[in-house]
Amino acid sequence: MISDPFILLSQVNMKLRDEYSDLDELCAALDYDKEELVKRLAEAGFDYVPEQNQFK
């Protein structure tokens, strides 16, 4: 997983927009730990918004 939270945010949101229908699907496909991903982005001030399928 990318260490810079802003680059990670950009990559995850792009993949959510273009390739995956939700965060669970993305994490399963990329073998990401969902809790760790959500925590790392939350520490940078971003939360997942399921209705929009992106971190804001």
All heavy atoms as atom14 arrays in JSON, in Angstrom:
{
  "sequence": "MISDPFILLSQVNMKLRDEYSDLDELCAALDYDKEELVKRLAEAGFDYVPEQNQFK",
  "atom14_mask": [
    [1, 1, 1, 1, 1, 1, 1, 1, 0, 0, 0, 0, 0, 0],
    [1, 1, 1, 1, 1, 1, 1, 1, 0, 0, 0, 0, 0, 0],
    [1, 1, 1, 1, 1, 1, 0, 0, 0, 0, 0, 0, 0, 0],
    [1, 1, 1, 1, 1, 1, 1, 1, 0, 0, 0, 0, 0, 0],
    [1, 1, 1, 1, 1, 1, 1, 0, 0, 0, 0, 0, 0, 0],
    [1, 1, 1, 1, 1, 1, 1, 1, 1, 1, 1, 0, 0, 0],
    [1, 1, 1, 1, 1, 1, 1, 1, 0, 0, 0, 0, 0, 0],
    [1, 1, 1, 1, 1, 1, 1, 1, 0, 0, 0, 0, 0, 0],
    [1, 1, 1, 1, 1, 1, 1, 1, 0, 0, 0, 0, 0, 0],
    [1, 1, 1, 1, 1, 1, 0, 0, 0, 0, 0, 0, 0, 0],
    [1, 1, 1, 1, 1, 1, 1, 1, 1, 0, 0, 0, 0, 0],
    [1, 1, 1, 1, 1, 1, 1, 0, 0, 0, 0, 0, 0, 0],
    [1, 1, 1, 1, 1, 1, 1, 1, 0, 0, 0, 0, 0, 0],
    [1, 1, 1, 1, 1, 1, 1, 1, 0, 0, 0, 0, 0, 0],
    [1, 1, 1, 1, 1, 1, 1, 1, 1, 0, 0, 0, 0, 0],
    [1, 1, 1, 1, 1, 1, 1, 1, 0, 0, 0, 0, 0, 0],
    [1, 1, 1, 1, 1, 1, 1, 1, 1, 1, 1, 0, 0, 0],
    [1, 1, 1, 1, 1, 1, 1, 1, 0, 0, 0, 0, 0, 0],
    [1, 1, 1, 1, 1, 1, 1, 1, 1, 0, 0, 0, 0, 0],
    [1, 1, 1, 1, 1, 1, 1, 1, 1, 1, 1, 1, 0, 0],
    [1, 1, 1, 1, 1, 1, 0, 0, 0, 0, 0, 0, 0, 0],
    [1, 1, 1, 1, 1, 1, 1, 1, 0, 0, 0, 0, 0, 0],
    [1, 1, 1, 1, 1, 1, 1, 1, 0, 0, 0, 0, 0, 0],
    [1, 1, 1, 1, 1, 1, 1, 1, 0, 0, 0, 0, 0, 0],
    [1, 1, 1, 1, 1, 1, 1, 1, 1, 0, 0, 0, 0, 0],
    [1, 1, 1, 1, 1, 1, 1, 1, 0, 0, 0, 0, 0, 0],
    [1, 1, 1, 1, 1, 1, 0, 0, 0, 0, 0, 0, 0, 0],
    [1, 1, 1, 1, 1, 0, 0, 0, 0, 0, 0, 0, 0, 0],
    [1, 1, 1, 1, 1, 0, 0, 0, 0, 0, 0, 0, 0, 0],
    [1, 1, 1, 1, 1, 1, 1, 1, 0, 0, 0, 0, 0, 0],
    [1, 1, 1, 1, 1, 1, 1, 1, 0, 0, 0, 0, 0, 0],
    [1, 1, 1, 1, 1, 1, 1, 1, 1, 1, 1, 1, 0, 0],
    [1, 1, 1, 1, 1, 1, 1, 1, 0, 0, 0, 0, 0, 0],
    [1, 1, 1, 1, 1, 1, 1, 1, 1, 0, 0, 0, 0, 0],
    [1, 1, 1, 1, 1, 1, 1, 1, 1, 0, 0, 0, 0, 0],
    [1, 1, 1, 1, 1, 1, 1, 1, 1, 0, 0, 0, 0, 0],
    [1, 1, 1, 1, 1, 1, 1, 1, 0, 0, 0, 0, 0, 0],
    [1, 1, 1, 1, 1, 1, 1, 0, 0, 0, 0, 0, 0, 0],
    [1, 1, 1, 1, 1, 1, 1, 1, 1, 0, 0, 0, 0, 0],
    [1, 1, 1, 1, 1, 1, 1, 1, 1, 1, 1, 0, 0, 0],
    [1, 1, 1, 1, 1, 1, 1, 1, 0, 0, 0, 0, 0, 0],
    [1, 1, 1, 1, 1, 0, 0, 0, 0, 0, 0, 0, 0, 0],
    [1, 1, 1, 1, 1, 1, 1, 1, 1, 0, 0, 0, 0, 0],
    [1, 1, 1, 1, 1, 0, 0, 0, 0, 0, 0, 0, 0, 0],
    [1, 1, 1, 1, 0, 0, 0, 0, 0, 0, 0, 0, 0, 0],
    [1, 1, 1, 1, 1, 1, 1, 1, 1, 1, 1, 0, 0, 0],
    [1, 1, 1, 1, 1, 1, 1, 1, 0, 0, 0, 0, 0, 0],
    [1, 1, 1, 1, 1, 1, 1, 1, 1, 1, 1, 1, 0, 0],
    [1, 1, 1, 1, 1, 1, 1, 0, 0, 0, 0, 0, 0, 0],
    [1, 1, 1, 1, 1, 1, 1, 0, 0, 0, 0, 0, 0, 0],
    [1, 1, 1, 1, 1, 1, 1, 1, 1, 0, 0, 0, 0, 0],
    [1, 1, 1, 1, 1, 1, 1, 1, 1, 0, 0, 0, 0, 0],
    [1, 1, 1, 1, 1, 1, 1, 1, 0, 0, 0, 0, 0, 0],
    [1, 1, 1, 1, 1, 1, 1, 1, 1, 0, 0, 0, 0, 0],
    [1, 1, 1, 1, 1, 1, 1, 1, 1, 1, 1, 0, 0, 0],
    [1, 1, 1, 1, 1, 1, 1, 1, 1, 0, 0, 0, 0, 0]
  ],
  "atom14_positions": [
    [[0.85, -1.18, 0.0], [0.0, 0.0, 0.0], [0.9, 1.24, 0.0], [1.95, 1.25, 0.63], [-0.9, -0.02, 1.24], [-2.06, 0.92, 1.13], [-3.26, 0.89, 2.51], [-3.63, -0.82, 2.7], [0.0, 0.0, 0.0], [0.0, 0.0, 0.0], [0.0, 0.0, 0.0], [0.0, 0.0, 0.0], [0.0, 0.0, 0.0], [0.0, 0.0, 0.0]],
    [[0.49, 2.24, -0.69], [1.24, 3.49, -0.81], [1.32, 4.19, 0.54], [0.33, 4.26, 1.27], [0.56, 4.41, -1.84], [0.56, 3.73, -3.21], [1.21, 5.78, -1.9], [-0.31, 4.39, -4.23], [0.0, 0.0, 0.0], [0.0, 0.0, 0.0], [0.0, 0.0, 0.0], [0.0, 0.0, 0.0], [0.0, 0.0, 0.0], [0.0, 0.0, 0.0]],
    [[2.48, 4.73, 0.87], [2.66, 5.34, 2.19], [2.14, 6.78, 2.27], [1.65, 7.19, 3.32], [4.12, 5.28, 2.61], [4.92, 6.01, 1.7], [0.0, 0.0, 0.0], [0.0, 0.0, 0.0], [0.0, 0.0, 0.0], [0.0, 0.0, 0.0], [0.0, 0.0, 0.0], [0.0, 0.0, 0.0], [0.0, 0.0, 0.0], [0.0, 0.0, 0.0]],
    [[2.24, 7.55, 1.21], [1.76, 8.93, 1.24], [0.23, 8.93, 1.19], [-0.36, 8.44, 0.23], [2.31, 9.7, 0.05], [1.9, 11.16, 0.05], [0.68, 11.42, -0.11], [2.77, 12.03, 0.19], [0.0, 0.0, 0.0], [0.0, 0.0, 0.0], [0.0, 0.0, 0.0], [0.0, 0.0, 0.0], [0.0, 0.0, 0.0], [0.0, 0.0, 0.0]],
    [[-0.43, 9.48, 2.22], [-1.9, 9.39, 2.27], [-2.61, 10.12, 1.13], [-3.69, 9.71, 0.71], [-2.27, 9.99, 3.63], [-1.1, 10.81, 4.02], [0.11, 10.17, 3.38], [0.0, 0.0, 0.0], [0.0, 0.0, 0.0], [0.0, 0.0, 0.0], [0.0, 0.0, 0.0], [0.0, 0.0, 0.0], [0.0, 0.0, 0.0], [0.0, 0.0, 0.0]],
    [[-2.02, 11.18, 0.61], [-2.67, 11.93, -0.47], [-2.58, 11.2, -1.81], [-3.52, 11.22, -2.61], [-2.12, 13.35, -0.54], [-2.41, 14.12, 0.71], [-1.44, 14.29, 1.68], [-3.67, 14.63, 0.96], [-1.71, 14.96, 2.86], [-3.96, 15.32, 2.12], [-2.97, 15.48, 3.08], [0.0, 0.0, 0.0], [0.0, 0.0, 0.0], [0.0, 0.0, 0.0]],
    [[-1.47, 10.53, -2.04], [-1.34, 9.71, -3.24], [-2.24, 8.49, -3.12], [-2.91, 8.09, -4.08], [0.13, 9.31, -3.49], [0.95, 10.57, -3.82], [0.24, 8.29, -4.61], [2.43, 10.35, -3.93], [0.0, 0.0, 0.0], [0.0, 0.0, 0.0], [0.0, 0.0, 0.0], [0.0, 0.0, 0.0], [0.0, 0.0, 0.0], [0.0, 0.0, 0.0]],
    [[-2.28, 7.91, -1.91], [-3.17, 6.78, -1.67], [-4.62, 7.18, -1.9], [-5.37, 6.46, -2.57], [-2.98, 6.27, -0.23], [-3.86, 5.1, 0.19], [-3.6, 3.87, -0.67], [-3.62, 4.79, 1.67], [0.0, 0.0, 0.0], [0.0, 0.0, 0.0], [0.0, 0.0, 0.0], [0.0, 0.0, 0.0], [0.0, 0.0, 0.0], [0.0, 0.0, 0.0]],
    [[-5.02, 8.33, -1.4], [-6.38, 8.84, -1.61], [-6.69, 8.95, -3.09], [-7.74, 8.49, -3.55], [-6.54, 10.2, -0.94], [-7.84, 10.94, -1.24], [-9.02, 10.28, -0.55], [-7.72, 12.4, -0.85], [0.0, 0.0, 0.0], [0.0, 0.0, 0.0], [0.0, 0.0, 0.0], [0.0, 0.0, 0.0], [0.0, 0.0, 0.0], [0.0, 0.0, 0.0]],
    [[-5.79, 9.54, -3.84], [-5.99, 9.72, -5.27], [-6.14, 8.37, -5.98], [-7.05, 8.19, -6.79], [-4.82, 10.51, -5.86], [-4.96, 10.65, -7.24], [0.0, 0.0, 0.0], [0.0, 0.0, 0.0], [0.0, 0.0, 0.0], [0.0, 0.0, 0.0], [0.0, 0.0, 0.0], [0.0, 0.0, 0.0], [0.0, 0.0, 0.0], [0.0, 0.0, 0.0]],
    [[-5.26, 7.43, -5.66], [-5.3, 6.13, -6.3], [-6.6, 5.38, -5.95], [-7.26, 4.83, -6.83], [-4.1, 5.28, -5.9], [-4.16, 3.9, -6.53], [-3.14, 2.93, -5.98], [-2.72, 3.04, -4.84], [-2.74, 1.99, -6.81], [0.0, 0.0, 0.0], [0.0, 0.0, 0.0], [0.0, 0.0, 0.0], [0.0, 0.0, 0.0], [0.0, 0.0, 0.0]],
    [[-6.95, 5.38, -4.67], [-8.14, 4.65, -4.24], [-9.39, 5.26, -4.85], [-10.25, 4.54, -5.38], [-8.21, 4.62, -2.7], [-9.58, 4.16, -2.22], [-7.12, 3.71, -2.14], [0.0, 0.0, 0.0], [0.0, 0.0, 0.0], [0.0, 0.0, 0.0], [0.0, 0.0, 0.0], [0.0, 0.0, 0.0], [0.0, 0.0, 0.0], [0.0, 0.0, 0.0]],
    [[-9.53, 6.58, -4.82], [-10.72, 7.2, -5.4], [-10.81, 6.98, -6.91], [-11.89, 6.77, -7.43], [-10.78, 8.69, -5.06], [-11.4, 8.95, -3.71], [-12.06, 8.09, -3.12], [-11.19, 10.14, -3.18], [0.0, 0.0, 0.0], [0.0, 0.0, 0.0], [0.0, 0.0, 0.0], [0.0, 0.0, 0.0], [0.0, 0.0, 0.0], [0.0, 0.0, 0.0]],
    [[-9.67, 7.0, -7.59], [-9.68, 6.74, -9.02], [-10.15, 5.31, -9.3], [-10.99, 5.08, -10.17], [-8.3, 6.94, -9.63], [-8.24, 6.66, -11.12], [-6.57, 6.7, -11.8], [-5.84, 5.28, -11.01], [0.0, 0.0, 0.0], [0.0, 0.0, 0.0], [0.0, 0.0, 0.0], [0.0, 0.0, 0.0], [0.0, 0.0, 0.0], [0.0, 0.0, 0.0]],
    [[-9.64, 4.36, -8.54], [-10.04, 2.96, -8.74], [-11.5, 2.75, -8.37], [-12.2, 1.99, -9.03], [-9.11, 2.03, -7.97], [-7.72, 1.97, -8.59], [-6.89, 0.89, -7.99], [-5.57, 0.75, -8.7], [-5.68, 0.25, -10.06], [0.0, 0.0, 0.0], [0.0, 0.0, 0.0], [0.0, 0.0, 0.0], [0.0, 0.0, 0.0], [0.0, 0.0, 0.0]],
    [[-11.97, 3.41, -7.31], [-13.38, 3.3, -6.95], [-14.27, 3.87, -8.06], [-15.31, 3.32, -8.37], [-13.66, 4.02, -5.63], [-13.16, 3.31, -4.37], [-13.25, 4.23, -3.16], [-13.93, 2.02, -4.12], [0.0, 0.0, 0.0], [0.0, 0.0, 0.0], [0.0, 0.0, 0.0], [0.0, 0.0, 0.0], [0.0, 0.0, 0.0], [0.0, 0.0, 0.0]],
    [[-13.84, 4.95, -8.64], [-14.62, 5.58, -9.71], [-14.61, 4.73, -10.98], [-15.65, 4.56, -11.62], [-14.03, 6.97, -10.02], [-14.8, 7.72, -11.11], [-14.09, 8.99, -11.54], [-12.87, 8.63, -12.27], [-11.67, 9.15, -12.06], [-11.5, 10.09, -11.14], [-10.63, 8.77, -12.76], [0.0, 0.0, 0.0], [0.0, 0.0, 0.0], [0.0, 0.0, 0.0]],
    [[-13.45, 4.19, -11.34], [-13.29, 3.55, -12.65], [-13.44, 2.03, -12.67], [-13.77, 1.47, -13.71], [-11.92, 3.89, -13.23], [-11.74, 5.37, -13.51], [-12.74, 6.1, -13.58], [-10.57, 5.79, -13.66], [0.0, 0.0, 0.0], [0.0, 0.0, 0.0], [0.0, 0.0, 0.0], [0.0, 0.0, 0.0], [0.0, 0.0, 0.0], [0.0, 0.0, 0.0]],
    [[-13.16, 1.37, -11.54], [-13.04, -0.09, -11.59], [-13.89, -0.87, -10.59], [-14.22, -2.02, -10.86], [-11.57, -0.48, -11.38], [-10.63, 0.09, -12.43], [-9.18, -0.23, -12.14], [-8.9, -1.32, -11.59], [-8.32, 0.62, -12.45], [0.0, 0.0, 0.0], [0.0, 0.0, 0.0], [0.0, 0.0, 0.0], [0.0, 0.0, 0.0], [0.0, 0.0, 0.0]],
    [[-14.21, -0.29, -9.44], [-14.85, -1.07, -8.38], [-16.14, -0.42, -7.91], [-16.22, 0.8, -7.76], [-13.88, -1.24, -7.2], [-12.61, -1.95, -7.61], [-11.42, -1.24, -7.79], [-12.61, -3.31, -7.87], [-10.26, -1.89, -8.2], [-11.46, -3.97, -8.29], [-10.29, -3.25, -8.45], [-9.15, -3.9, -8.87], [0.0, 0.0, 0.0], [0.0, 0.0, 0.0]],
    [[-17.12, -1.27, -7.62], [-18.44, -0.75, -7.24], [-18.52, -0.32, -5.79], [-19.42, 0.43, -5.41], [-19.52, -1.8, -7.52], [-19.28, -2.96, -6.74], [0.0, 0.0, 0.0], [0.0, 0.0, 0.0], [0.0, 0.0, 0.0], [0.0, 0.0, 0.0], [0.0, 0.0, 0.0], [0.0, 0.0, 0.0], [0.0, 0.0, 0.0], [0.0, 0.0, 0.0]],
    [[-17.58, -0.79, -4.94], [-17.56, -0.36, -3.55], [-16.21, -0.67, -2.92], [-15.35, -1.3, -3.53], [-18.71, -0.97, -2.74], [-18.66, -2.49, -2.68], [-17.57, -3.08, -2.75], [-19.74, -3.1, -2.56], [0.0, 0.0, 0.0], [0.0, 0.0, 0.0], [0.0, 0.0, 0.0], [0.0, 0.0, 0.0], [0.0, 0.0, 0.0], [0.0, 0.0, 0.0]],
    [[-16.03, -0.21, -1.71], [-14.75, -0.34, -1.01], [-14.42, -1.81, -0.73], [-13.25, -2.2, -0.82], [-14.78, 0.47, 0.29], [-13.48, 0.56, 1.07], [-12.36, 1.14, 0.22], [-13.68, 1.38, 2.33], [0.0, 0.0, 0.0], [0.0, 0.0, 0.0], [0.0, 0.0, 0.0], [0.0, 0.0, 0.0], [0.0, 0.0, 0.0], [0.0, 0.0, 0.0]],
    [[-15.42, -2.62, -0.41], [-15.17, -4.04, -0.15], [-14.6, -4.73, -1.38], [-13.65, -5.52, -1.28], [-16.45, -4.74, 0.29], [-16.91, -4.3, 1.67], [-16.04, -4.08, 2.55], [-18.12, -4.18, 1.88], [0.0, 0.0, 0.0], [0.0, 0.0, 0.0], [0.0, 0.0, 0.0], [0.0, 0.0, 0.0], [0.0, 0.0, 0.0], [0.0, 0.0, 0.0]],
    [[-15.16, -4.44, -2.54], [-14.68, -5.04, -3.78], [-13.24, -4.61, -4.07], [-12.4, -5.43, -4.46], [-15.59, -4.65, -4.95], [-15.23, -5.31, -6.25], [-16.11, -4.89, -7.41], [-17.1, -4.15, -7.21], [-15.8, -5.29, -8.55], [0.0, 0.0, 0.0], [0.0, 0.0, 0.0], [0.0, 0.0, 0.0], [0.0, 0.0, 0.0], [0.0, 0.0, 0.0]],
    [[-12.94, -3.33, -3.9], [-11.59, -2.83, -4.12], [-10.6, -3.53, -3.2], [-9.55, -4.0, -3.64], [-11.54, -1.31, -3.89], [-10.16, -0.68, -4.03], [-10.26, 0.65, -4.75], [-9.5, -0.47, -2.68], [0.0, 0.0, 0.0], [0.0, 0.0, 0.0], [0.0, 0.0, 0.0], [0.0, 0.0, 0.0], [0.0, 0.0, 0.0], [0.0, 0.0, 0.0]],
    [[-10.92, -3.6, -1.92], [-10.0, -4.21, -0.95], [-9.77, -5.69, -1.24], [-8.64, -6.17, -1.13], [-10.53, -4.02, 0.47], [-10.42, -2.3, 1.02], [0.0, 0.0, 0.0], [0.0, 0.0, 0.0], [0.0, 0.0, 0.0], [0.0, 0.0, 0.0], [0.0, 0.0, 0.0], [0.0, 0.0, 0.0], [0.0, 0.0, 0.0], [0.0, 0.0, 0.0]],
    [[-10.82, -6.39, -1.63], [-10.67, -7.81, -1.97], [-9.79, -7.99, -3.2], [-8.9, -8.84, -3.22], [-12.04, -8.44, -2.19], [0.0, 0.0, 0.0], [0.0, 0.0, 0.0], [0.0, 0.0, 0.0], [0.0, 0.0, 0.0], [0.0, 0.0, 0.0], [0.0, 0.0, 0.0], [0.0, 0.0, 0.0], [0.0, 0.0, 0.0], [0.0, 0.0, 0.0]],
    [[-10.01, -7.18, -4.21], [-9.26, -7.32, -5.47], [-7.8, -6.94, -5.31], [-6.92, -7.57, -5.91], [-9.91, -6.46, -6.56], [0.0, 0.0, 0.0], [0.0, 0.0, 0.0], [0.0, 0.0, 0.0], [0.0, 0.0, 0.0], [0.0, 0.0, 0.0], [0.0, 0.0, 0.0], [0.0, 0.0, 0.0], [0.0, 0.0, 0.0], [0.0, 0.0, 0.0]],
    [[-7.53, -5.93, -4.49], [-6.15, -5.44, -4.34], [-5.46, -6.01, -3.1], [-4.32, -5.64, -2.81], [-6.14, -3.91, -4.29], [-6.69, -3.22, -5.54], [-6.66, -1.71, -5.35], [-5.91, -3.62, -6.78], [0.0, 0.0, 0.0], [0.0, 0.0, 0.0], [0.0, 0.0, 0.0], [0.0, 0.0, 0.0], [0.0, 0.0, 0.0], [0.0, 0.0, 0.0]],
    [[-6.16, -6.89, -2.38], [-5.63, -7.49, -1.16], [-5.23, -6.42, -0.13], [-4.17, -6.49, 0.47], [-4.46, -8.42, -1.47], [-4.17, -9.36, -0.31], [-5.1, -9.7, 0.44], [-2.99, -9.75, -0.14], [0.0, 0.0, 0.0], [0.0, 0.0, 0.0], [0.0, 0.0, 0.0], [0.0, 0.0, 0.0], [0.0, 0.0, 0.0], [0.0, 0.0, 0.0]],
    [[-6.08, -5.4, 0.01], [-5.88, -4.36, 1.02], [-6.67, -4.74, 2.26], [-7.77, -5.29, 2.18], [-6.43, -3.01, 0.55], [-5.57, -2.25, -0.44], [-6.03, -1.05, -0.97], [-4.33, -2.69, -0.84], [-5.27, -0.32, -1.87], [-3.57, -1.96, -1.75], [-4.04, -0.79, -2.25], [-3.29, -0.07, -3.15], [0.0, 0.0, 0.0], [0.0, 0.0, 0.0]],
    [[-6.12, -4.44, 3.42], [-6.84, -4.59, 4.68], [-7.76, -3.38, 4.79], [-7.29, -2.24, 4.92], [-5.85, -4.64, 5.85], [-6.53, -4.81, 7.18], [-7.36, -3.93, 7.54], [-6.23, -5.79, 7.87], [0.0, 0.0, 0.0], [0.0, 0.0, 0.0], [0.0, 0.0, 0.0], [0.0, 0.0, 0.0], [0.0, 0.0, 0.0], [0.0, 0.0, 0.0]],
    [[-9.06, -3.6, 4.73], [-10.03, -2.51, 4.7], [-9.91, -1.61, 5.93], [-9.9, -0.38, 5.81], [-11.45, -3.06, 4.59], [-12.51, -1.98, 4.53], [-13.9, -2.58, 4.41], [-14.97, -1.54, 4.5], [-16.31, -2.13, 4.42], [0.0, 0.0, 0.0], [0.0, 0.0, 0.0], [0.0, 0.0, 0.0], [0.0, 0.0, 0.0], [0.0, 0.0, 0.0]],
    [[-9.79, -2.21, 7.12], [-9.69, -1.42, 8.34], [-8.45, -0.54, 8.33], [-8.49, 0.62, 8.73], [-9.69, -2.33, 9.56], [-11.03, -2.97, 9.82], [-11.03, -3.88, 11.03], [-10.14, -3.73, 11.9], [-11.92, -4.74, 11.11], [0.0, 0.0, 0.0], [0.0, 0.0, 0.0], [0.0, 0.0, 0.0], [0.0, 0.0, 0.0], [0.0, 0.0, 0.0]],
    [[-7.33, -1.09, 7.87], [-6.09, -0.31, 7.8], [-6.21, 0.83, 6.8], [-5.78, 1.96, 7.06], [-4.91, -1.2, 7.43], [-3.6, -0.44, 7.38], [-2.42, -1.29, 6.95], [-2.51, -2.52, 6.98], [-1.4, -0.7, 6.57], [0.0, 0.0, 0.0], [0.0, 0.0, 0.0], [0.0, 0.0, 0.0], [0.0, 0.0, 0.0], [0.0, 0.0, 0.0]],
    [[-6.79, 0.56, 5.65], [-6.97, 1.59, 4.62], [-7.85, 2.72, 5.15], [-7.49, 3.9, 5.04], [-7.59, 0.97, 3.37], [-7.95, 1.93, 2.24], [-6.71, 2.63, 1.7], [-8.67, 1.19, 1.13], [0.0, 0.0, 0.0], [0.0, 0.0, 0.0], [0.0, 0.0, 0.0], [0.0, 0.0, 0.0], [0.0, 0.0, 0.0], [0.0, 0.0, 0.0]],
    [[-8.98, 2.37, 5.73], [-9.9, 3.39, 6.28], [-9.21, 4.18, 7.38], [-9.33, 5.41, 7.43], [-11.2, 2.72, 6.78], [-12.05, 3.69, 7.57], [-11.98, 2.15, 5.6], [0.0, 0.0, 0.0], [0.0, 0.0, 0.0], [0.0, 0.0, 0.0], [0.0, 0.0, 0.0], [0.0, 0.0, 0.0], [0.0, 0.0, 0.0], [0.0, 0.0, 0.0]],
    [[-8.46, 3.51, 8.24], [-7.76, 4.19, 9.34], [-6.71, 5.16, 8.8], [-6.62, 6.3, 9.26], [-7.1, 3.16, 10.25], [-6.34, 3.75, 11.4], [-5.65, 2.69, 12.22], [-4.74, 3.35, 13.24], [-3.78, 2.43, 13.81], [0.0, 0.0, 0.0], [0.0, 0.0, 0.0], [0.0, 0.0, 0.0], [0.0, 0.0, 0.0], [0.0, 0.0, 0.0]],
    [[-5.91, 4.71, 7.84], [-4.85, 5.57, 7.3], [-5.42, 6.81, 6.64], [-4.9, 7.92, 6.81], [-3.98, 4.8, 6.32], [-3.09, 3.8, 7.05], [-2.19, 3.05, 6.16], [-1.32, 3.93, 5.42], [-0.62, 3.55, 4.36], [-0.69, 2.32, 3.94], [0.15, 4.4, 3.73], [0.0, 0.0, 0.0], [0.0, 0.0, 0.0], [0.0, 0.0, 0.0]],
    [[-6.52, 6.65, 5.9], [-7.11, 7.82, 5.26], [-7.84, 8.7, 6.26], [-7.84, 9.92, 6.12], [-8.0, 7.38, 4.1], [-7.22, 6.81, 2.9], [-8.16, 6.25, 1.85], [-6.3, 7.85, 2.3], [0.0, 0.0, 0.0], [0.0, 0.0, 0.0], [0.0, 0.0, 0.0], [0.0, 0.0, 0.0], [0.0, 0.0, 0.0], [0.0, 0.0, 0.0]],
    [[-8.41, 8.1, 7.29], [-9.07, 8.89, 8.35], [-8.05, 9.75, 9.09], [-8.33, 10.89, 9.45], [-9.81, 7.98, 9.31], [0.0, 0.0, 0.0], [0.0, 0.0, 0.0], [0.0, 0.0, 0.0], [0.0, 0.0, 0.0], [0.0, 0.0, 0.0], [0.0, 0.0, 0.0], [0.0, 0.0, 0.0], [0.0, 0.0, 0.0], [0.0, 0.0, 0.0]],
    [[-6.87, 9.21, 9.31], [-5.8, 9.97, 9.98], [-5.41, 11.2, 9.16], [-4.93, 12.18, 9.72], [-4.59, 9.08, 10.22], [-4.81, 8.05, 11.31], [-3.69, 7.02, 11.41], [-2.79, 7.0, 10.53], [-3.73, 6.22, 12.36], [0.0, 0.0, 0.0], [0.0, 0.0, 0.0], [0.0, 0.0, 0.0], [0.0, 0.0, 0.0], [0.0, 0.0, 0.0]],
    [[-5.6, 11.14, 7.86], [-5.3, 12.27, 6.98], [-6.52, 13.17, 6.8], [-6.46, 14.15, 6.05], [-4.8, 11.77, 5.63], [0.0, 0.0, 0.0], [0.0, 0.0, 0.0], [0.0, 0.0, 0.0], [0.0, 0.0, 0.0], [0.0, 0.0, 0.0], [0.0, 0.0, 0.0], [0.0, 0.0, 0.0], [0.0, 0.0, 0.0], [0.0, 0.0, 0.0]],
    [[-7.64, 12.82, 7.46], [-8.83, 13.66, 7.41], [-9.88, 13.25, 6.4], [-10.78, 14.03, 6.09], [0.0, 0.0, 0.0], [0.0, 0.0, 0.0], [0.0, 0.0, 0.0], [0.0, 0.0, 0.0], [0.0, 0.0, 0.0], [0.0, 0.0, 0.0], [0.0, 0.0, 0.0], [0.0, 0.0, 0.0], [0.0, 0.0, 0.0], [0.0, 0.0, 0.0]],
    [[-9.8, 12.02, 5.88], [-10.73, 11.57, 4.85], [-11.57, 10.4, 5.36], [-11.05, 9.5, 6.0], [-9.98, 11.15, 3.59], [-9.14, 12.24, 3.02], [-7.76, 12.24, 3.21], [-9.71, 13.29, 2.32], [-6.98, 13.26, 2.7], [-8.92, 14.32, 1.8], [-7.55, 14.3, 2.0], [0.0, 0.0, 0.0], [0.0, 0.0, 0.0], [0.0, 0.0, 0.0]],
    [[-12.85, 10.43, 5.04], [-13.77, 9.35, 5.41], [-14.42, 8.81, 4.15], [-14.69, 9.55, 3.2], [-14.86, 9.86, 6.36], [-14.29, 10.28, 7.7], [-13.52, 9.49, 8.29], [-14.61, 11.39, 8.15], [0.0, 0.0, 0.0], [0.0, 0.0, 0.0], [0.0, 0.0, 0.0], [0.0, 0.0, 0.0], [0.0, 0.0, 0.0], [0.0, 0.0, 0.0]],
    [[-14.72, 7.52, 4.18], [-15.4, 6.88, 3.04], [-16.88, 7.23, 3.07], [-17.54, 7.12, 4.1], [-15.21, 5.37, 3.1], [-15.86, 4.64, 1.95], [-15.42, 4.84, 0.64], [-16.9, 3.76, 2.16], [-16.0, 4.17, -0.42], [-17.5, 3.09, 1.1], [-17.04, 3.3, -0.19], [-17.62, 2.64, -1.24], [0.0, 0.0, 0.0], [0.0, 0.0, 0.0]],
    [[-17.39, 7.67, 1.93], [-18.81, 7.99, 1.77], [-19.4, 6.95, 0.82], [-19.23, 7.05, -0.4], [-18.99, 9.42, 1.21], [-20.46, 9.76, 1.07], [-18.26, 10.44, 2.06], [0.0, 0.0, 0.0], [0.0, 0.0, 0.0], [0.0, 0.0, 0.0], [0.0, 0.0, 0.0], [0.0, 0.0, 0.0], [0.0, 0.0, 0.0], [0.0, 0.0, 0.0]],
    [[-20.07, 5.93, 1.37], [-20.57, 4.84, 0.52], [-21.53, 5.3, -0.57], [-21.48, 4.75, -1.68], [-21.29, 3.92, 1.5], [-20.79, 4.27, 2.84], [-20.35, 5.71, 2.78], [0.0, 0.0, 0.0], [0.0, 0.0, 0.0], [0.0, 0.0, 0.0], [0.0, 0.0, 0.0], [0.0, 0.0, 0.0], [0.0, 0.0, 0.0], [0.0, 0.0, 0.0]],
    [[-22.37, 6.27, -0.28], [-23.32, 6.74, -1.28], [-22.63, 7.33, -2.51], [-23.19, 7.31, -3.61], [-24.27, 7.8, -0.69], [-25.1, 7.32, 0.49], [-24.33, 7.28, 1.81], [-23.31, 7.96, 1.95], [-24.77, 6.56, 2.7], [0.0, 0.0, 0.0], [0.0, 0.0, 0.0], [0.0, 0.0, 0.0], [0.0, 0.0, 0.0], [0.0, 0.0, 0.0]],
    [[-21.45, 7.86, -2.32], [-20.69, 8.43, -3.44], [-19.53, 7.54, -3.87], [-18.83, 7.86, -4.83], [-20.19, 9.84, -3.06], [-21.33, 10.78, -2.79], [-20.85, 12.15, -2.35], [-19.68, 12.38, -2.08], [-21.78, 13.09, -2.29], [0.0, 0.0, 0.0], [0.0, 0.0, 0.0], [0.0, 0.0, 0.0], [0.0, 0.0, 0.0], [0.0, 0.0, 0.0]],
    [[-19.33, 6.46, -3.12], [-18.24, 5.5, -3.41], [-16.9, 6.19, -3.55], [-16.15, 5.98, -4.5], [-18.56, 4.69, -4.66], [-17.68, 3.46, -4.78], [-17.28, 2.88, -3.77], [-17.35, 3.07, -5.99], [0.0, 0.0, 0.0], [0.0, 0.0, 0.0], [0.0, 0.0, 0.0], [0.0, 0.0, 0.0], [0.0, 0.0, 0.0], [0.0, 0.0, 0.0]],
    [[-16.59, 7.05, -2.58], [-15.3, 7.72, -2.56], [-14.97, 8.22, -1.17], [-15.83, 8.32, -0.31], [-15.27, 8.87, -3.56], [-16.18, 10.02, -3.23], [-16.07, 11.13, -4.26], [-15.02, 11.34, -4.86], [-17.15, 11.85, -4.47], [0.0, 0.0, 0.0], [0.0, 0.0, 0.0], [0.0, 0.0, 0.0], [0.0, 0.0, 0.0], [0.0, 0.0, 0.0]],
    [[-13.7, 8.5, -0.99], [-13.24, 9.12, 0.26], [-13.29, 10.64, 0.07], [-12.92, 11.16, -0.96], [-11.81, 8.69, 0.58], [-11.73, 7.31, 1.16], [-11.65, 6.2, 0.34], [-11.74, 7.11, 2.53], [-11.59, 4.92, 0.86], [-11.67, 5.85, 3.08], [-11.59, 4.75, 2.24], [0.0, 0.0, 0.0], [0.0, 0.0, 0.0], [0.0, 0.0, 0.0]],
    [[-13.79, 11.32, 1.09], [-13.86, 12.79, 1.08], [-13.31, 13.32, 2.37], [-13.4, 12.73, 3.39], [-15.29, 13.25, 0.91], [-15.82, 13.01, -0.48], [-17.15, 13.69, -0.62], [-17.47, 13.78, -2.1], [-18.46, 14.73, -2.4], [0.0, 0.0, 0.0], [0.0, 0.0, 0.0], [0.0, 0.0, 0.0], [0.0, 0.0, 0.0], [0.0, 0.0, 0.0]]
  ]
}
